[in-house]
Amino acid sequence: MKKPDSEMKNTLGPGLRRDDESSANGHSTVIPAQAGIHQSSAGTHSTVIPAQAGIHRLPGIPAFDVIRSNRFSVVLPFLTAAIFLFALSIPWWGESSWMREVVEISCYFVFAMMWNLLAGYGGMVSIGQQAFLGFGGYIMLILGNEAGMNPFIAIPIAAIATAAIAYPVSFIAFRLQGGYFAIGTWVIAEVFRLSFANLHWVGGGSGTSLIALRDIERSVRESTTYFIALACVLLVTFGVYAFLRSKRGLALLAIRDNEVAASSQGIDVVRMKLAVYLIAAGGAGLAGALYFVSNLRISPDAAFSVNWTAFAIFMVVIGGIGRIEGPIIGALLFWLLNKFFSDYGSWYLVGLGLIAIVVTIFFRDGIWGALQRRFGWSLFPTHRWLKMRT
């Protein structure tokens, strides 16, 4: 096939590229449309065309279909509806302890999902996300105990406040790169912990209880917390999914793979990383506010413990980093291990470490990653594939 006309302009968006030669007529293939990816096969050239809305077929380039789902993702709406309806029915026939367990799993999941978005998709490995989890918990408590606000209403406000405080914090964190960024976020979390430990009006180092819920009946309190937890899970899951399927999600993946290449293609790297950092902080604050509403007590050591981030890393690595399904699998597995083996103390932590080592050696993409490679399962597909028409 001849080359496209020389006067043809490149209409591709930032971070995307197009070859000047296309494959021979009659050749049909499916190729991934990731930002900045150029694929070729031995002896032939294949064209990488962006899967963006509004881009028309160019002269000399064969027609193509954008594929963004698979046969497994088709069942996602039905699976989600079935699980959600089942979960909604639990307060009417289940035990209160079941609802508390679901709330705990939800907090683990939301926090792990935010760490996965930050590190797995954004490439910013942080071991100090507990700073925002604890901050969200304390803001909820302050609004409830000191300002007289309903703690349930204070949960989303705490998430917004956490995202707001993360903005000035980012000026410090973004001065660091790589391992220095990870250690720097840990130091920031310790600053948060020491700061709240010295605030005597919120209990100081020993912490305090959430007294704003004392006039609410226990059954009402538990059921309300349960429904809020379900709403948070749905919001975080499909919010992250929609973001990753957007153009900004595609840009984020390009930044994770190579910041210099992404910047050279017109992507605002700093702005995109800042947006993801603020979203991850707000989500962590949401998890913290929800957790301590359920727990009814907060202390600096519990809220800002590095174990929060360590457990989040465990959940994401075990389930599959860089996959939405990863935190889901990881949170469920971690909850089971914590429920049945946490009484073994230090041996429990040793067991978690051994499991993480085994998975990273034999299943480097996590449990869901191994299943995806073996069976092609993908409930939340975020990649774009182009099928060239004959």
N, C-alpha and C positions, 0 to 999 in steps of 0.2 A: 504494500500500500504506500502511495506517495506521501510525502510530508505535508502537513497542513500548510495552507497559504501563509506566506510570510507576514501579510498584513494583519493576520488574526491576532487579537490581543488576548492576553491572559486574564481571564475573568475569575480566577480562583481567589478564595478568601485568604486571610492571614493564616500562616502555618500550614498551607497546603501547596502542593506542587503538581505539575503535569509534565509528562514527557512530550517530546515533539514527534515521536514515532509511536504508532500503535501496532497491535498485533495483526497478523495476516487475516484476511477475510476467512470466515468459516471457523475461526478458533474461538471457543467459548470456555471461559474460566471464571472462577470466583476468587476475587482478591480482596484483602482487607483494606478499607479506606481509612487508615489511621493518619493523623497529621504527621507530615514529614517523612512518611515511609515510602521508599521507592523499591519496588520488587521487580526482579527480572529472572527469567529462566534461562537455562543454558542454550545459547544460540538464538534466542528470540527475545524480543522486548515486549513488555506488557505495560499498559497504561494505567497509572494510578489516577483515578478521577475522584474528586471530593464528593462525599455524600451530603451535599448541602441543598437545602430547599432554594429554588429559584435559579439554579444553574441549568442551562439548557444544553442539549447535545451540540457539540462543536463540529464544524465541518471536518470530514475525514476521520472522525472518531466514531466507532460503532455505538449503537444504543446500549444502555445498561439499565439494570434494575437494582435499586438499593434494598438490601436485605438487612433488617434490624431485629428480626425475631427468629425463633426456631420452633420446632414442634413441641418442645418442652415448655417454652415460655407462654405458649397459648393457654396452658392450663393454669397459669398464675392467677388470673382473676377469680376463677372458680375455687382454686385452692385457698386463696386469701379469704373469700367470702365464707367458705365452709369453716375455716379455723376461727374467723372473727365471730361468726354466729355462735359457734360452740363456746368460745370464750365469754361472750356476752351472757350466756345462759348460766354460767357457773354460780353467780351470786344467789340464784334462786334455788339451786339444788345442791351445791357443793358446800364444803366446809370453809370457814373463815381462814384457816391455815393455808388452804389452797390459794386463796386470793393473795395472801401475803407472799407466798412463794412466787406467784406470777409477777407481782410488783418487783420483787428482788431480781428475777430474771430480766425483767424489762429494763431496770436500771443498769444492770451489767451490759445488756445489749446496746442500749443507747450510747453508753460511754465507749464501748468497744467500736461501735459504728463510727463515732466521731474520730477516734484515733485512727481507724482504717482510712477514713476520708483524708485525714491530715498526712499520714505516713504512707499508706498503701496507694493512694491516688495522687497525693500532692508531693510525695517524696520528702516531707519534713518530719523526720523521726524525732519525736519529743518524748522525754521521760518525766515531764513536769505537768501533764494535763490535769493532775490532781489539784493544781492551783485553782483552776476554774470550777472543778467539781465542788471543792470546798467553799469557794466564794459564792457559788449559786446557793448552796445550802445555808450559808450564813445570811445572805440577803433575804432569803425566804423567811428565816427565823426573825430577823430584825423587823421586817415588814409586819410579821404576825404578832410578835410580842411587844414591840415598841410602837409601831404605827397603828396597831389595831386592825390591820387588814386581814381578811380571810386568807389563811395560808394556801388554800387551793387556788385562789386568784393570784396569789403572790408567786406561784410556780412559774408561769410564763414571764412575769415581770422580772423575776430573778434571772431567767435565761437571757433576756434582753440586756439587763444590767451587766451580766457577765461578758457578753459580747462587747459592750461598751468599754469595760475596763480592759479588755484584751487589746483595744486599739492603742492606747499609750504603751502597754507592755510590749507590743510588737516592735516599737522603735528600738527597744533594747534587744529583743530576741533576734530580730532580722539583721543585726550587726554581726551575727555569728553564723557559721556555716558548718555543715557536716556534724562531726562528733561534738564540736564546740557548741553547736546549737542545742544538741540533746542535753549536754551537761548544763548549759545556761538555763534551759527551761526548768531543770531540777532545782537550780539555785533560786530561780524566781518563785517556785512553789514553796521553798523553805522560807523565803521572805514573807510570803503570804501567811504561812503557818505562824511564824514568830510574831507577825503583826497582830493577828487575831488572838494569839495567846496573851498578849499584853493589853487587850481591851477588856477591862474588868466588868463593864456593863453588859457584856455578852457571856459572862462566865469565866473569862480568862483561860488559863491553861486547863482547868478541869471541865470546861464546857458548861452547857445549860440545857434545859428541857424546853420543848415547844409547848407553852402553856395556852396558846391561842386556841387550841382544839379541845380544851378541857370541858367546854360546855356542849360539845357535839357528841351525840350518842356513838358508842363504839362501832356498832354495825353500820351506821350511816357513814362514819369516818372511813372505815375500811372499804366499803363498797365504792365510795367516791374516789378514794385513792386508786382503787383497782381500775375504774373506768378511765381515769386520767392516764394511768399507765398504758392502757390499751391504745388510747388516742395518741400518746407520745410515740409508741412503737410504730403505728401506722404513719404518722407524720414524718418521722425520721427515715423510715425505710423508703417510702415512695417519694419523699422530698429529695433524698440523696440519689435515688434512681432517676428521677426526672432531671436533676442537675447533670448527672453524668451522661445522659443521652442528649443533652443540649450542645450547642457549639462551644459553650464555656467549658463543659466537661471534656470535650475533645481537646481544647487548648490546655486544660489541666494535665491531661495525659502526656501531651507533647512536652510540657514543662518538666514533668517527672522524668521523662526519658532523657532530655537534653535541654537544659535551660538556654544555652547559647544558641542552639539551632532554633528553638522556639522563638527567642527574641529576634533572631535574624529574619524570621518570617512574619514579623509584625505583631506578635503576641506581647501584651504588656505583662511581663513576668511578675514584677513586683506587685502590681495591682491584683492580679489573679491569686497569688500566694497570700496576700493580705486578706482577700475575701474568704478564702478557704480557712485561714487561721481564725478569723472571727466567727465563721459558722461553726467550726469545731469547738471553739471556746463556748459559744452559746449553747451548743448541744451538751457539752460537759456540764455546764451550769444547770441545764434542764434536768439532767440525770441526778445531779447532787441535790437539787431542791426536792425532786420526787422521792429520792431515797430517804432524806431526813424528815420529810413529812410522814413517811411510813414508819421510820425508826423512832420519831418523837424526841430524840435527843441528839445533840451534836457536840463535838469537842474538836479542838485543833488537830490533835493526833489522829483522830478517826477521819476527819474530813480531808486533811492534807497529807495523808500517808502515801508514800511512794508505792505501796502495794496496789493501789488503785490502777496506776499505769502499768505496773508489772503484770497484773492480772489481765488488763486489756490487751497487752502485747501477747500474752499467752493465748487468749481467746482468738485473736486475729490470726496469729501464726498457725495455731492448730486448725482452725476452720478454713483458712485460705486468705492470705493477704491480697489486697487488690481485687476482691470479689465481694459483692453485697451479701452473698450467701455465707461467706466466711464467718462474720461476727454472729450470725444466727446459729450456725453449728457450734461455734466456739463457746457462745454464752450458755447454750443448753448443756454442753459437755462439762463446762466449768461448774455450772450449778450442781450437776449430778455428783461430780467429784467433791465439791465443797460440802454437799449435804451428807454424803456417806463416809467421807474420809477425813474431814477437818478435825475430828476429835483425836487424830493421831499426832497432832502437833507438828513438830519439825519434820517428822517423817512424811507428813502430808505434803509439805513444801518440797522435800526431796523428790517425792513421786511426781509432782507437777514438773519439776525440772527435767526428770528423766523422760517423761512423756514428750516434753517439748524437744528434747535432743533427738529422740527417736523419730519424731515426725519431721523435723527439719533435715534429718539425714536421708530418710527413705521416702518422704512425701514432701518435697521441697515447696510445693504449691499448696500444702495443706490438704485436709481430708476432702474438701469439696473440689479442690483443684485436681486431685487424683481421680475422683469420680468423673469430673468433666472430661479429662483426657481419655479415660477408659470408655465411657458411655456417651459422651457428648452432651451431658446434662448442663443446662444453663437456664435457671428460672428468671434471672435478671440480666439479659444480654445487654451489654453496653457497647459492644463493638459494631462497626458498620462493615458490611461486605457488599461488594459490587459484583453482580453477575452479568457478564458481557453477553449480549444477544448475538446470535449468528446473523 
